[in-house]
Amino acid sequence: MGNITAGIDLCRKKLSVTVFGLTFPLMTKADGTKYGKTASGAVHLDPKKTSPYRFYQFFIQLEDAD
């Protein structure tokens, strides 16, 4: 929450624009552990870090419960 409000304040002060922060619930697996960049085998949205093929395979290979 602090990063979101700090970013909003920075944009307001430096650029004199109105911006909004967006949050949504954390994606978790069926066992309650999170998906995230710190989890092993995580994928990134940046194609320089994860190929489109690897990104696709990540979601295809998920357990049905997840």
N, CA, C and O atoms as a CHARMM CRD file, in Angstrom:
* protein
*
  264
    1    1 MET  N      0.82700  -1.18600   0.00000 PROA 1      0.00000
    2    1 MET  CA     0.00000   0.00000   0.00000 PROA 1      0.00000
    3    1 MET  C      0.87200   1.25000   0.00000 PROA 1      0.00000
    4    1 MET  O      0.53400   2.25100  -0.63100 PROA 1      0.00000
    5    2 GLY  N      1.97800   1.18800   0.70000 PROA 2      0.00000
    6    2 GLY  CA     2.87100   2.34400   0.76200 PROA 2      0.00000
    7    2 GLY  C      3.46100   2.69300  -0.58700 PROA 2      0.00000
    8    2 GLY  O      3.58900   3.87200  -0.91500 PROA 2      0.00000
    9    3 ASN  N      3.82800   1.68400  -1.38600 PROA 3      0.00000
   10    3 ASN  CA     4.37700   1.94300  -2.71800 PROA 3      0.00000
   11    3 ASN  C      3.33800   2.59700  -3.61800 PROA 3      0.00000
   12    3 ASN  O      3.66900   3.47600  -4.41400 PROA 3      0.00000
   13    4 ILE  N      2.10400   2.18100  -3.49800 PROA 4      0.00000
   14    4 ILE  CA     1.04300   2.74000  -4.32900 PROA 4      0.00000
   15    4 ILE  C      0.81000   4.20400  -3.98200 PROA 4      0.00000
   16    4 ILE  O      0.77300   5.05800  -4.86800 PROA 4      0.00000
   17    5 THR  N      0.65400   4.49100  -2.70700 PROA 5      0.00000
   18    5 THR  CA     0.40400   5.88100  -2.31700 PROA 5      0.00000
   19    5 THR  C      1.61800   6.77200  -2.57100 PROA 5      0.00000
   20    5 THR  O      1.45900   7.94200  -2.91900 PROA 5      0.00000
   21    6 ALA  N      2.81800   6.24200  -2.40400 PROA 6      0.00000
   22    6 ALA  CA     4.01700   7.02900  -2.70100 PROA 6      0.00000
   23    6 ALA  C      4.09000   7.34900  -4.19100 PROA 6      0.00000
   24    6 ALA  O      4.45100   8.46500  -4.56400 PROA 6      0.00000
   25    7 GLY  N      3.75400   6.38900  -5.04100 PROA 7      0.00000
   26    7 GLY  CA     3.75000   6.63000  -6.48200 PROA 7      0.00000
   27    7 GLY  C      2.71100   7.65100  -6.89100 PROA 7      0.00000
   28    7 GLY  O      2.96800   8.48900  -7.75600 PROA 7      0.00000
   29    8 ILE  N      1.54800   7.59100  -6.28200 PROA 8      0.00000
   30    8 ILE  CA     0.49400   8.57100  -6.55800 PROA 8      0.00000
   31    8 ILE  C      0.96000   9.96000  -6.15700 PROA 8      0.00000
   32    8 ILE  O      0.79600  10.91300  -6.91900 PROA 8      0.00000
   33    9 ASP  N      1.53800  10.08500  -4.97400 PROA 9      0.00000
   34    9 ASP  CA     2.04000  11.37900  -4.51500 PROA 9      0.00000
   35    9 ASP  C      3.14600  11.91600  -5.42400 PROA 9      0.00000
   36    9 ASP  O      3.16800  13.10500  -5.74000 PROA 9      0.00000
   37   10 LEU  N      4.05100  11.05000  -5.84100 PROA 10     0.00000
   38   10 LEU  CA     5.14100  11.46800  -6.72600 PROA 10     0.00000
   39   10 LEU  C      4.60000  11.99900  -8.05100 PROA 10     0.00000
   40   10 LEU  O      5.03800  13.05000  -8.51800 PROA 10     0.00000
   41   11 CYS  N      3.66200  11.29300  -8.65700 PROA 11     0.00000
   42   11 CYS  CA     3.07200  11.75000  -9.92200 PROA 11     0.00000
   43   11 CYS  C      2.34300  13.07400  -9.74600 PROA 11     0.00000
   44   11 CYS  O      2.42100  13.95100 -10.60600 PROA 11     0.00000
   45   12 ARG  N      1.64300  13.21400  -8.64400 PROA 12     0.00000
   46   12 ARG  CA     0.90800  14.45000  -8.38500 PROA 12     0.00000
   47   12 ARG  C      1.86900  15.62900  -8.21900 PROA 12     0.00000
   48   12 ARG  O      1.62900  16.70500  -8.76600 PROA 12     0.00000
   49   13 LYS  N      2.95000  15.43000  -7.47100 PROA 13     0.00000
   50   13 LYS  CA     3.88900  16.52700  -7.19900 PROA 13     0.00000
   51   13 LYS  C      4.79000  16.84600  -8.38200 PROA 13     0.00000
   52   13 LYS  O      5.01800  18.01800  -8.68300 PROA 13     0.00000
   53   14 LYS  N      5.30500  15.82900  -9.05700 PROA 14     0.00000
   54   14 LYS  CA     6.26700  16.05500 -10.14200 PROA 14     0.00000
   55   14 LYS  C      5.60900  16.36900 -11.48000 PROA 14     0.00000
   56   14 LYS  O      6.12100  17.18200 -12.24900 PROA 14     0.00000
   57   15 LEU  N      4.47500  15.72900 -11.75900 PROA 15     0.00000
   58   15 LEU  CA     3.85900  15.86200 -13.08100 PROA 15     0.00000
   59   15 LEU  C      2.55200  16.65000 -13.06500 PROA 15     0.00000
   60   15 LEU  O      2.00400  16.97600 -14.11800 PROA 15     0.00000
   61   16 SER  N      2.06300  16.95100 -11.88000 PROA 16     0.00000
   62   16 SER  CA     0.78600  17.66500 -11.71600 PROA 16     0.00000
   63   16 SER  C     -0.35100  16.96700 -12.45700 PROA 16     0.00000
   64   16 SER  O     -1.15500  17.61000 -13.13300 PROA 16     0.00000
   65   17 VAL  N     -0.40600  15.65000 -12.32100 PROA 17     0.00000
   66   17 VAL  CA    -1.48100  14.87400 -12.94300 PROA 17     0.00000
   67   17 VAL  C     -2.19200  14.05500 -11.87700 PROA 17     0.00000
   68   17 VAL  O     -1.64400  13.79600 -10.80600 PROA 17     0.00000
   69   18 THR  N     -3.40300  13.65600 -12.18200 PROA 18     0.00000
   70   18 THR  CA    -4.16600  12.78500 -11.30300 PROA 18     0.00000
   71   18 THR  C     -3.96600  11.34900 -11.76100 PROA 18     0.00000
   72   18 THR  O     -4.19300  11.02700 -12.92700 PROA 18     0.00000
   73   19 VAL  N     -3.55000  10.50700 -10.86400 PROA 19     0.00000
   74   19 VAL  CA    -3.37500   9.08500 -11.16700 PROA 19     0.00000
   75   19 VAL  C     -4.08200   8.26800 -10.09800 PROA 19     0.00000
   76   19 VAL  O     -4.44200   8.78900  -9.04300 PROA 19     0.00000
   77   20 PHE  N     -4.27500   7.00100 -10.37200 PROA 20     0.00000
   78   20 PHE  CA    -4.96600   6.11200  -9.45200 PROA 20     0.00000
   79   20 PHE  C     -4.14400   4.85600  -9.23700 PROA 20     0.00000
   80   20 PHE  O     -3.43300   4.40800 -10.13700 PROA 20     0.00000
   81   21 GLY  N     -4.24000   4.29500  -8.05700 PROA 21     0.00000
   82   21 GLY  CA    -3.59100   3.02800  -7.75300 PROA 21     0.00000
   83   21 GLY  C     -4.61200   1.91000  -7.83400 PROA 21     0.00000
   84   21 GLY  O     -5.77600   2.09400  -7.47800 PROA 21     0.00000
   85   22 LEU  N     -4.17600   0.75600  -8.30200 PROA 22     0.00000
   86   22 LEU  CA    -5.06400  -0.38900  -8.44900 PROA 22     0.00000
   87   22 LEU  C     -4.50700  -1.55600  -7.64800 PROA 22     0.00000
   88   22 LEU  O     -3.32200  -1.87500  -7.75200 PROA 22     0.00000
   89   23 THR  N     -5.33900  -2.18200  -6.86600 PROA 23     0.00000
   90   23 THR  CA    -4.93300  -3.37900  -6.12100 PROA 23     0.00000
   91   23 THR  C     -5.92000  -4.49700  -6.42600 PROA 23     0.00000
   92   23 THR  O     -7.06300  -4.24800  -6.81100 PROA 23     0.00000
   93   24 PHE  N     -5.47000  -5.70800  -6.25100 PROA 24     0.00000
   94   24 PHE  CA    -6.33600  -6.86300  -6.41000 PROA 24     0.00000
   95   24 PHE  C     -5.80000  -7.96900  -5.52200 PROA 24     0.00000
   96   24 PHE  O     -4.63900  -7.92800  -5.11500 PROA 24     0.00000
   97   25 PRO  N     -6.63100  -8.95700  -5.21600 PROA 25     0.00000
   98   25 PRO  CA    -6.18900 -10.01700  -4.31500 PROA 25     0.00000
   99   25 PRO  C     -4.98300 -10.77700  -4.87100 PROA 25     0.00000
  100   25 PRO  O     -4.84500 -10.94700  -6.08200 PROA 25     0.00000
  101   26 LEU  N     -4.14100 -11.21700  -3.99300 PROA 26     0.00000
  102   26 LEU  CA    -2.96300 -11.98600  -4.35100 PROA 26     0.00000
  103   26 LEU  C     -3.38600 -13.33400  -4.92300 PROA 26     0.00000
  104   26 LEU  O     -4.25500 -14.01000  -4.37000 PROA 26     0.00000
  105   27 MET  N     -2.76300 -13.71700  -6.03600 PROA 27     0.00000
  106   27 MET  CA    -3.04100 -15.03800  -6.60600 PROA 27     0.00000
  107   27 MET  C     -2.32800 -16.09300  -5.76900 PROA 27     0.00000
  108   27 MET  O     -1.12900 -15.98900  -5.51000 PROA 27     0.00000
  109   28 THR  N     -3.07100 -17.09900  -5.35100 PROA 28     0.00000
  110   28 THR  CA    -2.48000 -18.18300  -4.56500 PROA 28     0.00000
  111   28 THR  C     -2.81900 -19.52600  -5.18900 PROA 28     0.00000
  112   28 THR  O     -3.78800 -19.66900  -5.93400 PROA 28     0.00000
  113   29 LYS  N     -1.99400 -20.49600  -4.86200 PROA 29     0.00000
  114   29 LYS  CA    -2.22400 -21.87100  -5.31000 PROA 29     0.00000
  115   29 LYS  C     -3.24700 -22.52200  -4.38500 PROA 29     0.00000
  116   29 LYS  O     -3.64900 -21.93100  -3.38300 PROA 29     0.00000
  117   30 ALA  N     -3.66200 -23.72900  -4.72100 PROA 30     0.00000
  118   30 ALA  CA    -4.65700 -24.43700  -3.91900 PROA 30     0.00000
  119   30 ALA  C     -4.18500 -24.66100  -2.47800 PROA 30     0.00000
  120   30 ALA  O     -5.00400 -24.72500  -1.56100 PROA 30     0.00000
  121   31 ASP  N     -2.86100 -24.78200  -2.27500 PROA 31     0.00000
  122   31 ASP  CA    -2.34900 -25.01200  -0.92300 PROA 31     0.00000
  123   31 ASP  C     -2.11900 -23.71600  -0.13800 PROA 31     0.00000
  124   31 ASP  O     -1.64900 -23.75000   0.99900 PROA 31     0.00000
  125   32 GLY  N     -2.45200 -22.58100  -0.74600 PROA 32     0.00000
  126   32 GLY  CA    -2.34400 -21.29700  -0.06200 PROA 32     0.00000
  127   32 GLY  C     -1.04800 -20.55500  -0.30700 PROA 32     0.00000
  128   32 GLY  O     -0.93300 -19.39100   0.07900 PROA 32     0.00000
  129   33 THR  N     -0.05900 -21.18900  -0.94100 PROA 33     0.00000
  130   33 THR  CA     1.18300 -20.48400  -1.25100 PROA 33     0.00000
  131   33 THR  C      0.96000 -19.55100  -2.42900 PROA 33     0.00000
  132   33 THR  O      0.07100 -19.77700  -3.25000 PROA 33     0.00000
  133   34 LYS  N      1.76900 -18.50500  -2.50900 PROA 34     0.00000
  134   34 LYS  CA     1.54800 -17.48200  -3.52400 PROA 34     0.00000
  135   34 LYS  C      2.28200 -17.77000  -4.83000 PROA 34     0.00000
  136   34 LYS  O      3.29500 -18.46900  -4.86300 PROA 34     0.00000
  137   35 TYR  N      1.74000 -17.21200  -5.88800 PROA 35     0.00000
  138   35 TYR  CA     2.46500 -17.11300  -7.14600 PROA 35     0.00000
  139   35 TYR  C      3.19700 -15.78700  -7.06500 PROA 35     0.00000
  140   35 TYR  O      2.61400 -14.78700  -6.64600 PROA 35     0.00000
  141   36 GLY  N      4.42400 -15.76100  -7.44700 PROA 36     0.00000
  142   36 GLY  CA     5.13200 -14.49900  -7.41000 PROA 36     0.00000
  143   36 GLY  C      6.53800 -14.63300  -7.90100 PROA 36     0.00000
  144   36 GLY  O      7.03600 -15.73800  -8.11500 PROA 36     0.00000
  145   37 LYS  N      7.19100 -13.48500  -8.08200 PROA 37     0.00000
  146   37 LYS  CA     8.54500 -13.50000  -8.63100 PROA 37     0.00000
  147   37 LYS  C      9.55700 -14.11800  -7.67200 PROA 37     0.00000
  148   37 LYS  O     10.63700 -14.52500  -8.10100 PROA 37     0.00000
  149   38 THR  N      9.23100 -14.19500  -6.38800 PROA 38     0.00000
  150   38 THR  CA    10.15800 -14.80500  -5.44100 PROA 38     0.00000
  151   38 THR  C      9.95000 -16.31200  -5.32800 PROA 38     0.00000
  152   38 THR  O     10.77700 -17.01200  -4.74400 PROA 38     0.00000
  153   39 ALA  N      8.84400 -16.81400  -5.88700 PROA 39     0.00000
  154   39 ALA  CA     8.58600 -18.25300  -5.85200 PROA 39     0.00000
  155   39 ALA  C      9.42100 -18.94200  -6.92200 PROA 39     0.00000
  156   39 ALA  O      9.70900 -18.35000  -7.96300 PROA 39     0.00000
  157   40 SER  N      9.80800 -20.17500  -6.67600 PROA 40     0.00000
  158   40 SER  CA    10.61800 -20.88800  -7.66100 PROA 40     0.00000
  159   40 SER  C      9.80500 -21.16800  -8.91500 PROA 40     0.00000
  160   40 SER  O      8.61900 -21.48900  -8.83800 PROA 40     0.00000
  161   41 GLY  N     10.44500 -21.04500 -10.06100 PROA 41     0.00000
  162   41 GLY  CA     9.78500 -21.31500 -11.32400 PROA 41     0.00000
  163   41 GLY  C      8.82000 -20.24000 -11.77400 PROA 41     0.00000
  164   41 GLY  O      7.99900 -20.48000 -12.65900 PROA 41     0.00000
  165   42 ALA  N      8.90200 -19.06300 -11.18600 PROA 42     0.00000
  166   42 ALA  CA     7.97800 -17.98900 -11.53200 PROA 42     0.00000
  167   42 ALA  C      8.24100 -17.48200 -12.94300 PROA 42     0.00000
  168   42 ALA  O      9.35200 -17.59700 -13.46000 PROA 42     0.00000
  169   43 VAL  N      7.21500 -16.92500 -13.55400 PROA 43     0.00000
  170   43 VAL  CA     7.34800 -16.33100 -14.87300 PROA 43     0.00000
  171   43 VAL  C      7.17200 -14.81800 -14.75600 PROA 43     0.00000
  172   43 VAL  O      6.52500 -14.32200 -13.83300 PROA 43     0.00000
  173   44 HSD  N      7.74800 -14.11400 -15.69100 PROA 44     0.00000
  174   44 HSD  CA     7.64900 -12.65800 -15.73100 PROA 44     0.00000
  175   44 HSD  C      6.84300 -12.24100 -16.95000 PROA 44     0.00000
  176   44 HSD  O      6.78000 -12.98400 -17.93000 PROA 44     0.00000
  177   45 LEU  N      6.22600 -11.06700 -16.90600 PROA 45     0.00000
  178   45 LEU  CA     5.51000 -10.54000 -18.05900 PROA 45     0.00000
  179   45 LEU  C      6.46900 -10.01600 -19.11300 PROA 45     0.00000
  180   45 LEU  O      6.10200  -9.92000 -20.28400 PROA 45     0.00000
  181   46 ASP  N      7.67400  -9.67900 -18.72700 PROA 46     0.00000
  182   46 ASP  CA     8.68400  -9.14300 -19.64000 PROA 46     0.00000
  183   46 ASP  C      9.22500 -10.26300 -20.52900 PROA 46     0.00000
  184   46 ASP  O      9.79700 -11.22600 -20.01700 PROA 46     0.00000
  185   47 PRO  N      9.05500 -10.15700 -21.86500 PROA 47     0.00000
  186   47 PRO  CA     9.54300 -11.22300 -22.74300 PROA 47     0.00000
  187   47 PRO  C     11.06300 -11.36900 -22.73900 PROA 47     0.00000
  188   47 PRO  O     11.58600 -12.36900 -23.23200 PROA 47     0.00000
  189   48 LYS  N     11.77000 -10.39600 -22.19500 PROA 48     0.00000
  190   48 LYS  CA    13.22300 -10.52900 -22.06100 PROA 48     0.00000
  191   48 LYS  C     13.59200 -11.47900 -20.92500 PROA 48     0.00000
  192   48 LYS  O     14.69200 -12.03100 -20.90100 PROA 48     0.00000
  193   49 LYS  N     12.66700 -11.66500 -19.98400 PROA 49     0.00000
  194   49 LYS  CA    12.91700 -12.53400 -18.83600 PROA 49     0.00000
  195   49 LYS  C     12.24000 -13.89500 -18.97000 PROA 49     0.00000
  196   49 LYS  O     12.73300 -14.88900 -18.43900 PROA 49     0.00000
  197   50 THR  N     11.12300 -13.94100 -19.67100 PROA 50     0.00000
  198   50 THR  CA    10.39800 -15.19400 -19.88900 PROA 50     0.00000
  199   50 THR  C      9.89600 -15.21000 -21.32600 PROA 50     0.00000
  200   50 THR  O      9.20500 -14.28700 -21.75700 PROA 50     0.00000
  201   51 SER  N     10.23800 -16.24900 -22.05900 PROA 51     0.00000
  202   51 SER  CA     9.79400 -16.33800 -23.45600 PROA 51     0.00000
  203   51 SER  C      8.28200 -16.56200 -23.49700 PROA 51     0.00000
  204   51 SER  O      7.70800 -17.09000 -22.54500 PROA 51     0.00000
  205   52 PRO  N      7.63400 -16.16400 -24.59300 PROA 52     0.00000
  206   52 PRO  CA     6.19900 -16.43200 -24.72100 PROA 52     0.00000
  207   52 PRO  C      5.87700 -17.92000 -24.57500 PROA 52     0.00000
  208   52 PRO  O      4.85600 -18.28300 -23.99000 PROA 52     0.00000
  209   53 TYR  N      6.74300 -18.77400 -25.10400 PROA 53     0.00000
  210   53 TYR  CA     6.53300 -20.22100 -24.97800 PROA 53     0.00000
  211   53 TYR  C      6.56800 -20.63700 -23.50800 PROA 53     0.00000
  212   53 TYR  O      5.68700 -21.37200 -23.06100 PROA 53     0.00000
  213   54 ARG  N      7.55200 -20.19000 -22.75900 PROA 54     0.00000
  214   54 ARG  CA     7.67200 -20.53500 -21.33000 PROA 54     0.00000
  215   54 ARG  C      6.48000 -20.00100 -20.53900 PROA 54     0.00000
  216   54 ARG  O      5.98100 -20.66700 -19.63200 PROA 54     0.00000
  217   55 PHE  N      6.02900 -18.79600 -20.88600 PROA 55     0.00000
  218   55 PHE  CA     4.87500 -18.18800 -20.22700 PROA 55     0.00000
  219   55 PHE  C      3.63500 -19.05900 -20.44300 PROA 55     0.00000
  220   55 PHE  O      2.89800 -19.35000 -19.50100 PROA 55     0.00000
  221   56 TYR  N      3.41600 -19.46900 -21.69100 PROA 56     0.00000
  222   56 TYR  CA     2.29100 -20.34400 -22.02500 PROA 56     0.00000
  223   56 TYR  C      2.39100 -21.67500 -21.28200 PROA 56     0.00000
  224   56 TYR  O      1.40900 -22.14100 -20.70300 PROA 56     0.00000
  225   57 GLN  N      3.56700 -22.28200 -21.29800 PROA 57     0.00000
  226   57 GLN  CA     3.77000 -23.56600 -20.65200 PROA 57     0.00000
  227   57 GLN  C      3.53400 -23.49400 -19.14700 PROA 57     0.00000
  228   57 GLN  O      3.02400 -24.44300 -18.55100 PROA 57     0.00000
  229   58 PHE  N      3.89600 -22.39000 -18.54200 PROA 58     0.00000
  230   58 PHE  CA     3.68700 -22.22100 -17.10300 PROA 58     0.00000
  231   58 PHE  C      2.21400 -22.43700 -16.75300 PROA 58     0.00000
  232   58 PHE  O      1.89400 -23.16300 -15.81200 PROA 58     0.00000
  233   59 PHE  N      1.31900 -21.80000 -17.51900 PROA 59     0.00000
  234   59 PHE  CA    -0.09700 -21.90500 -17.21500 PROA 59     0.00000
  235   59 PHE  C     -0.70600 -23.22300 -17.67600 PROA 59     0.00000
  236   59 PHE  O     -1.64600 -23.71600 -17.05200 PROA 59     0.00000
  237   60 ILE  N     -0.19800 -23.79500 -18.74300 PROA 60     0.00000
  238   60 ILE  CA    -0.70400 -25.08600 -19.21900 PROA 60     0.00000
  239   60 ILE  C     -0.35200 -26.19800 -18.23500 PROA 60     0.00000
  240   60 ILE  O     -1.12800 -27.13900 -18.06800 PROA 60     0.00000
  241   61 GLN  N      0.79900 -26.10400 -17.58400 PROA 61     0.00000
  242   61 GLN  CA     1.27100 -27.16700 -16.70100 PROA 61     0.00000
  243   61 GLN  C      0.79900 -27.02800 -15.25500 PROA 61     0.00000
  244   61 GLN  O      1.17700 -27.84100 -14.41100 PROA 61     0.00000
  245   62 LEU  N     -0.00400 -26.03600 -14.95600 PROA 62     0.00000
  246   62 LEU  CA    -0.52700 -25.89500 -13.59700 PROA 62     0.00000
  247   62 LEU  C     -1.44800 -27.06000 -13.25500 PROA 62     0.00000
  248   62 LEU  O     -2.12000 -27.61500 -14.12400 PROA 62     0.00000
  249   63 GLU  N     -1.46700 -27.41200 -12.00000 PROA 63     0.00000
  250   63 GLU  CA    -2.41700 -28.42500 -11.53100 PROA 63     0.00000
  251   63 GLU  C     -3.84000 -27.89100 -11.68600 PROA 63     0.00000
  252   63 GLU  O     -4.06300 -26.68700 -11.56200 PROA 63     0.00000
  253   64 ASP  N     -4.78900 -28.75800 -11.95100 PROA 64     0.00000
  254   64 ASP  CA    -6.17900 -28.33800 -12.12900 PROA 64     0.00000
  255   64 ASP  C     -6.72600 -27.62400 -10.89300 PROA 64     0.00000
  256   64 ASP  O     -7.52400 -26.69600 -11.02300 PROA 64     0.00000
  257   65 ALA  N     -6.31200 -28.03900  -9.70900 PROA 65     0.00000
  258   65 ALA  CA    -6.79300 -27.42600  -8.47000 PROA 65     0.00000
  259   65 ALA  C     -6.34100 -25.96300  -8.35600 PROA 65     0.00000
  260   65 ALA  O     -7.00300 -25.14200  -7.72000 PROA 65     0.00000
  261   66 ASP  N     -5.21800 -25.66200  -8.97500 PROA 66     0.00000
  262   66 ASP  CA    -4.70400 -24.28600  -8.91500 PROA 66     0.00000
  263   66 ASP  C     -5.42600 -23.41500  -9.91000 PROA 66     0.00000
  264   66 ASP  O     -5.13700 -22.22300 -10.01100 PROA 66     0.00000
